[in-house]
Amino acid sequence: STPPSPPLPPPSPLPPGWSMLTSTQDLREALAAESPTPGTLYMPEGTWLELGGEQLVVPAATVLEKPAGLSMVEAASLPLTFLTAWQMLVTRAAVEPGETVLIHAAGSGVGVMAVQIAKRYGATVIALASTEEKLAHARELGADHCILSADAGWYREARSLPFVGRTGVDVVFEHVGAATWANSIKIARRGG
């Protein structure tokens, strides 16, 4: 067999991360062969691949078993959404019990994970989302306060919460961008 060609350069713009799933077979066989098999999840680190082939060889250490209770789509989304939210809240913001976290787009995949992580760390969560349905889901996940972000007055409503007031929030979970940036900076407490 011919050796694999060198990795392709990263596509532009750079994607923030990705994952891939295959379909059925025994994980032990995959690890023994040091290649992925169906039913396993691959999490590449610093690897760029051209997708579309039928086979892929990866280091065995990057292959994880798909949790039995999750669909293929759910399992494929976890590395990107969970690890992005974890990096932002735990690694970068070092969220602590008792802090207030304002989460933009709480109905998105990353936002849903952020609500759960912030609550797990004992924070008070203010969830912003564009629809009542997304806010209802954020409430089910533990959000303490829910505000419609489609309303231009979300900033004033969040400021009116007694524990926010003039002081602001400890952490703004900002993954939306330019549309919310100015108010995100204004609502963050000094040093937050």
C-alpha positions in Angstrom: 0.0 0.0 0.0 1.1 3.6 -0.6 1.9 5.8 2.3 -0.7 8.5 3.1 -0.2 11.9 1.5 0.8 14.7 3.7 -2.0 16.6 5.5 -3.7 19.4 3.5 -3.3 22.9 4.7 -6.1 24.2 6.8 -9.1 25.5 4.9 -9.8 29.2 5.1 -11.4 30.5 7.2 -10.1 28.2 9.9 -12.9 26.1 11.5 -12.9 26.3 15.3 -12.9 22.5 15.6 -14.7 19.4 14.4 -15.4 15.8 15.0 -16.3 12.7 12.9 -18.4 9.6 13.5 -18.3 6.3 11.8 -20.9 3.5 12.1 -20.7 -0.1 13.8 -18.0 -2.6 15.0 -16.0 -3.3 18.1 -13.9 -0.5 19.7 -11.4 -3.0 21.0 -10.6 -4.1 17.4 -10.1 -0.4 16.4 -7.7 0.2 19.2 -5.8 -3.0 18.5 -5.5 -2.1 14.8 -4.8 1.6 15.8 -7.5 2.8 13.4 -11.1 3.9 13.8 -14.0 1.6 13.2 -17.7 2.2 12.9 -19.3 3.1 16.2 -16.4 5.2 17.4 -15.8 8.9 17.7 -12.6 10.5 16.4 -11.4 13.8 17.9 -8.4 15.1 15.8 -5.9 17.5 17.3 -4.1 19.7 14.9 -4.9 17.4 11.9 -6.4 18.7 8.7 -8.0 16.1 6.4 -9.8 16.1 3.1 -13.1 14.4 3.9 -14.9 12.2 1.4 -12.8 9.0 1.5 -14.0 5.7 2.9 -11.2 5.0 5.3 -9.1 7.2 7.6 -6.1 6.2 9.8 -5.7 8.1 13.1 -3.8 7.6 16.3 -5.6 5.1 18.6 -5.4 7.6 21.5 -7.8 9.9 19.6 -10.6 7.3 19.3 -13.4 7.2 21.9 -16.4 5.0 22.3 -19.7 6.6 21.4 -21.9 6.8 24.5 -24.7 4.2 24.0 -27.5 6.6 25.0 -26.6 9.2 22.3 -27.5 9.2 18.6 -24.7 9.6 16.1 -25.6 13.3 15.6 -25.7 14.0 19.3 -22.3 12.2 19.9 -20.7 14.1 16.9 -21.8 17.5 18.4 -20.4 16.9 21.9 -16.7 17.5 21.3 -17.2 20.8 19.6 -20.1 22.3 21.7 -19.0 21.0 25.1 -15.3 21.6 24.8 -15.9 25.1 23.4 -18.1 26.0 26.3 -15.7 24.4 28.8 -12.7 26.2 27.4 -14.6 29.6 27.6 -16.1 29.1 31.1 -13.7 26.9 33.0 -10.4 27.4 31.4 -10.6 31.1 30.5 -13.1 32.7 32.8 -12.5 30.3 35.7 -16.1 30.5 36.7 -16.7 30.1 40.5 -19.7 29.4 42.7 -21.8 32.5 43.3 -20.7 34.3 40.2 -23.2 35.7 37.7 -22.8 34.4 34.1 -24.7 36.0 31.2 -25.0 33.6 28.3 -25.7 34.8 24.8 -27.5 32.4 22.4 -28.4 30.0 25.2 -30.4 28.0 22.7 -27.4 27.2 20.5 -25.4 24.0 20.9 -22.5 25.9 22.6 -25.0 28.0 24.7 -26.9 24.9 25.9 -23.6 23.4 27.1 -22.6 26.8 28.7 -25.8 26.9 30.8 -25.2 23.4 32.1 -21.5 24.0 32.9 -22.1 27.4 34.6 -24.8 25.8 36.8 -22.6 22.8 37.6 -20.0 25.3 38.8 -22.6 27.1 41.0 -23.1 30.2 39.0 -26.3 32.2 38.7 -27.2 32.1 35.0 -28.9 34.8 32.9 -29.8 33.1 29.6 -30.4 35.2 26.4 -32.1 33.6 23.4 -34.1 34.6 20.4 -37.3 32.7 21.1 -39.5 31.7 24.0 -39.0 28.1 23.1 -35.2 28.4 23.4 -35.6 30.2 26.7 -37.9 27.5 28.0 -35.2 24.9 27.2 -32.6 27.1 29.0 -34.9 27.2 32.0 -35.2 23.4 32.0 -31.4 23.2 32.0 -31.2 25.4 35.1 -31.0 29.0 33.9 -32.0 31.3 36.7 -33.2 34.2 34.5 -34.2 34.2 30.9 -34.4 37.2 28.6 -35.4 37.4 24.9 -32.4 38.7 23.0 -34.6 39.5 19.9 -35.9 42.4 22.0 -33.4 45.3 21.7 -34.1 46.0 25.4 -32.3 42.9 26.7 -29.4 44.9 28.0 -31.8 47.1 30.1 -33.7 44.1 31.3 -30.5 42.3 32.4 -29.3 45.5 34.2 -32.6 45.8 36.0 -32.0 42.5 37.8 -31.1 43.4 41.5 -27.9 41.3 41.5 -26.7 42.9 38.3 -27.6 46.6 38.6 -24.8 49.0 38.1 -22.1 46.4 39.1 -22.7 44.2 36.1 -22.1 40.4 35.7 -19.0 38.5 36.5 -18.8 36.6 33.2 -20.3 37.3 29.8 -20.3 34.2 27.7 -20.0 35.9 24.3 -19.9 33.7 21.2 -22.2 35.7 19.0 -19.9 38.5 17.8 -20.3 42.0 16.6 -24.1 42.3 17.1 -23.8 41.9 20.9 -20.2 42.9 21.6 -20.8 46.6 22.7 -23.5 45.7 25.3 -21.5 42.6 26.4 -18.6 44.9 27.3 -20.9 47.4 29.1 -22.6 44.7 31.2 -19.4 43.0 32.4 -18.3 44.1 35.8 -15.0 45.9 36.2 -12.4 43.1 36.1 -15.0 40.6 34.9 
